């Protein structure tokens, strides 16, 4: 679903026609429309460069954790692995290329509502979605349109073509982390669900308060793979091993009917599904998660072209999304409860999402990391 640059600009009274003209070309973090994934030529032959890393297995460091684990975190030993994907529908995630990361601590789960509430209580922090938009950022907008709010998945009541994601996304005044589906919704009973409607600025503020930081894209993917090599999912190659769901995703007909066969229609409590090989929960599905990297669709090709192992890559120096030139975006990883092969399968570990830093949605959250030193 891409960045919700256009939808967030509904606050400034942009016409429906203008919004549709600005649609993102990717799919699923809000972040990405199905078109880019499904209009790509899926019969395109594999490029030889995509297999450059295929002969080398992941190398997991054997160094022990530097001390006791911080509360709620697990040690990710670091190592060298093949990052990316060979999926022809995910051109921005190709080709595989070798990356090495140092060991680090990572939150075992996504940051929850109760954890974020503790941060807000301690600091008085007000999220971007709770603030009145600055009129200077929306020149010409009627004052009545400049109201706090955020983007909410609002499924239609019928089958619709999958070429216009704005049919199922709506800017809702009063939607924020306290009220994930709008002002009438609440968090009672969802204290252990991941916090949502979190902008990049919000996530950074929490991380700084907690003495942590946001993961790089490379750190997130290394951790998500849990020691596995080029598998389709963070748990292996089979979607439902033993007939059991491994992640919170979408079942049914997208976007109008989620059957909830996996037990959930929207977010699930963190840890509701099995942990991966490193003991991390929800590294696929549930909610998309921010990383610190700027997004460029050509970044992996740039790294692969060096024929060197990229060590602790920090992402490109700037952002470029050809679908929305001039709109800077950060990489998001992991997919969400809206991921489905019918529309978008970017919960796969090598897949990438993208989002405008000041835009949150009800399927976007985060987790933090801490460097070893």
PyMOL commands that set and color helices and strands:
alter all, ss='L'
color gray80, all
select helices_A, chain A and resi 5-12+16-21+34-38+48-51+91-93+113-123+128-130+135-137+143-145+165-167+200-209+217-225+241-243+299-305+322-324
alter helices_A, ss='H'
color red, helices_A
select strands_A, chain A and resi 59-60+73-76+79-83+97-101+104-107+149-153+169-173+213-214+252-253+257-258+288-294+310-311+329-333+353-356+364-365+368-371
alter strands_A, ss='S'
color yellow, strands_A
deselect
rebuild
show_as cartoon
